[in-house]
Amino acid sequence: MTDAQYNRQGSFAKSDDFMDDHAAHAAIVAVSQIAPLAASLKSKLAEVVVADGIGSQDNTGPTTLKKNLKTAVQDKMLKIVRAATALYLSTDNTVMQKIVDYTETDITTWKPEELYSRAKKLVTDVTPDNANLIGAVAADVTDLDSTADQLNDVIQDPKRAIEISKVYNAKITPLLNECAEIRKKLDIFMQTLISTEPTLYAEWKETLNVDDTGANNPPVLSLDITIESGEITNVDYSEIDLVNNSEIKLINDTDASIDYGFGPDEGTFNGTPVTVEDQSQERRTATALGYHSIENNKLNVRNLAAETLNVTLEFYEMR
């Protein structure tokens, strides 16, 4: 959640605490409509906690697992390619030698999807000869086959994790709005106690305040961006009004660097883009990123790595 959302949640939590503390108070018990509304508020707050937990969870695990499995498949492929090439050279099998002639550059630059299909093809090609490989054994071929299947199973997991978090983050504001509606109804019934229980109502009224727990210029827009290997992705920020001193933070939790900046079209940059190294973040003004409201207003993110990457962009209004 954003700081502002946490502040709203904290206010509703104060009201929930008040209801817990005074649930047995005779004046509150006498107004039968209060208890079910208090229960609804508690239930809705529990939904907010669940949504925030999933929405803010650390999604780097699937990315790390995918990266590790990709490296494992690459290493196992290289071992078998070398062993098979040596075998087919020794038997003058030019046809098979050409079929398995993958270079290290080939193997380390393929996207995970292509790496998987190539690995499975290599397994099929060398299995008839796996007992005669030079520098590898049949178990190595079997190991490559199973590791490639594991990679295939997780290829989409990083994107899915981000998508799931995005879905749950989108639930938070509507849930908080529902909390607000429930509390408005509660307040109407609590106001019936003003004349008879002024101190009790005064305590309740204090819980309606939203305390600033440190929300100081939270992002006005947060976007999760997926950039394919070797591609430039254009970012749609049209829902906010960007100006020269707006600040844009790129959060890069991947193991590769990412470039971002503005350009005249969806694919080029105005000058040299800002590079955000792996496992780091950069926050720059729109102007520093090459922004011009007319000539350079396309925000582009570039991925020069050999695999698909997912990053987060946060936009800030500067007062």
N, C-alpha and C positions, 0 to 999 in steps of 0.2 A: 504494500500500500504506500501511497504518498504520505508525507507528513500531515497534510490537511485531512486525509482520510483517517489517519490514526487519531487525530484530534477529535474528529466526529465520533469515532468509535469509543474513545475515552469518555466523552460526554454521555453517550448512551449507557456505557458501563457504570458510570456514577449513578444514573437513574436506576439501573438494575440492582446495584448494591443497596440503594435506598429501599427499594421494594423488598429485598431480602431481609434487611435489618428491621423493617416495620411491618412485615407480613402479618404478624399477630396483633397489631395495634387495633384496638376495638373500633376506632373511627374508620380505619381502612377496611376492616372486615365487614363493617356495616354497609359499605358501598360494594355490592356484589359484582359490579362490572370491572372493578380494579384488578382483582386476582387473575382472571383469564387474560387480560391485556398485559399484565406483568409477565405472565408465563410466555405469551407470544413474543414479547420483547427479548426475553432470555433466549428463546429458541432461535430468533432471528440473529441475535448477536453470535450464537454458536455457529450459524451458517457463515457469518462474516469471517470468523476465525478459521474455519475450514477453507474458505475461498482464498484467504490471505496466505495460509500455509502452503497451498498448492501453487498459488500465483507467484509467490516469492521464493519458492524452493530453488536450491542450487541445481541448475541443469547442466553443469559441466561434466557430470559423471558419464552420461551417454556419449558425449563428445570424446572424452578420454578413452573410454572403452573402444569406441569405433576406431580411433587413431591407433591404439595399441594392436587391435586385431588387423588393421590394414598393414601395419609394419610387419606383423608376424607373417601374414600371407606373402608379402613382398620377399621377406627373407627366405621363406620355405620355397617359393617359386624359383628364386635365384639358385638355390642349392640344386633343385631338380633340373632346371634348365642346363646348368653346367654339367651335371652328371649325364643327362640324356644327350647333350651335344657331343660329349666325349665318347659315349657309346656309339652313336650313329656315325661319328667320324671314323672310329676304329673298325666299323663294319661296312664302310663305304655306302651307307644308306643316305644318299644326298637328299632324297625327298623328305625323309623324317628330320634330317638335320636342319633343313630350311624351315620346317613347320615349327620346331621348338626353338628357333633362333631368336629369342627375345633378348634384348639388351637390358642392362641395368637401368639405363635412362628410360627405356620404354616402361619397365615395370614400376619404377618409382614416380612416374608422372601420370599414370592412369587414374581416372576417377575411381572411387570405390566400386561403382557399378560395373565398370569395364574390367577392373582388376578381378572381380568375382567371376565374370564370364570367362575371362582369359585363364584364370586358375582352373576352373572346372574343365575347360577345353584341354589344358595341359595334362590334367589327371587322366582324362579319357585317352589322350594320345600316347602317354608313356606307360599306362597300366599293363599292356601286353608284354612290355619289356622290363617291368620294374624289378625283376630278379637279377637283371644283368647290368643295371646302372653302375656307372663308374663314379664312386664318391657319394653314393646315396643308396638306400635300400627300399624295399617295398613299403616298409612302415612309414617312410618319409612321404611317400605318395599319398598314403591313407591319411596321414596327419595333415597334409596340405588340403585334401578334400574336406575334412571335417572343419578345419580352421576357416576355409573359404565359406562354408555354410554358416558358421558362427558370424562372420563378417556380414554376410547377406542379411542375417536376421536383425542386425542392429543398424544397418545403413540409414534408415529413416528415423531412428530413435531420437537423435538430437533435434531434428525438426519437430517431431511429434511432441517432445517434452516442452519445447518453446510454445508450440501451438496450444497445448493443454494449459500451460501457465497463463497464456494470453486469454484463453476462454474464462478461466477463473478470475483473473484480474478484472475482466469486463463485468463480472457479476457484482463486484464489491460496491460500486456506487449505487446501483439499484437496490442492493440489500440495505445499505445505509439509509437510503431514502425510505425504504419500508420501515426501518427502525424509527425514523423521524415521524412517519405517519402514525405509528402505534403510540409513540410518546405524546403526540398532540392529543390523541384521544384520552390517554391516561391523564394528561394535564386538565382536560375538561372536567373529568370526574374528581380529580384532586382539588380543583377550585371550589368544589361544593363544601370543602372543609375549611375554607379561609376564615369564615366567621366563628366557627366552633373550635378549630385547631390551628390558630395562626402560626404558632411556632413550627408545627409539623409541616404546614404548607411552605413556610419560608425555607425550611431545610430542603424540601423537595424542589423548590424553585431554583435553588443554587445549583442543583444537578443539571439544569437545562442549559447552563453556560458551556460554551465550547472553549476549553483552555488551549492556549498556544503552547505546545510542548516543544517548540523549536522549529516549527514550520517556517522557514525563512527562504522564500523564493523557491518553492518546489518546481519541478519541471511542468510545463503546461502541456507537453506532449511527449509520450514515450513510445518508440516504435521498435519492434524486433524485426531485423532485416536478414534475409537469407541471400547470399551471393554465391553463385556457382563458380567453380574453378575457372580462372582466366577471364572472368566476366566483369562488367561494370553494371551495377544496378542503380537505377534512378529512384530516389526517395520521394514519396508523395507527402508533403507537409502542408497541403492546402487547407487543412482545417485550422491552422493558426495564421496570424498575421506576422510575418517575419520582417524585421527591420535590421539596419546595419549593426546595432549593438546587441542583437539577440545572440545568445550563446548556445552552442551545440556541442554536446558531449558524446563521444563515441566510446562505448565500453566494449573492449575486446577481450573476452575470456577464452579465446581460442589459442592454439599453439602456432599461429602464423600471423604475420603483420597484415594490416589493412590500411588502404589509403582512402581519404575522403576529402571532398571539397566541392566548390561550385564551378559550373561551366556554362557555356552558351547553349549546350544541347545535352541530350541524354546519352552521354558516352565520352565526353571530353572534359578537361579541366581548364580553368582559368589560371594558368601558371602551374606551379608545382603543388600537388595536393599534400595534405598533412598525413604523415604516416603514423599509425598507432601500432606500436609493437605488441607482440603476443603477451597475453596476460597483463594488459595495462589499459589505460584510458587517457584520452585527451579532451580538453574542453576549450574551445576557441570561439571567438566572436564570428558572426557571419562574414564580416569584412575580412578578417584574417584568413577565412577559408575561401576568399575570392568572390564573395557575393556582390552582385549589383542587381538592383531591383528589376532592371529591364534587360541588360545585356548578358548577365551571368546569374540566372536565378534557378538553374537546375542543380539540385544537390545529388552528387554521384558518389557511390562507394565502390571501390575496386578491390578485387581479390586476385592476387597473382599466385596464390598457393595452388597446390595440386589437388586440393579437395574443396568441397563445398563448405562454407563457413557461415556462422550465425553470429551477429553482433546486435547491440542495442544502441539506439540513438535517443538522446534526451534533449529536448529543446527548452530553453529558459528565457523568460522575459526579464530584462534588466531594468530596474526602476531608477 
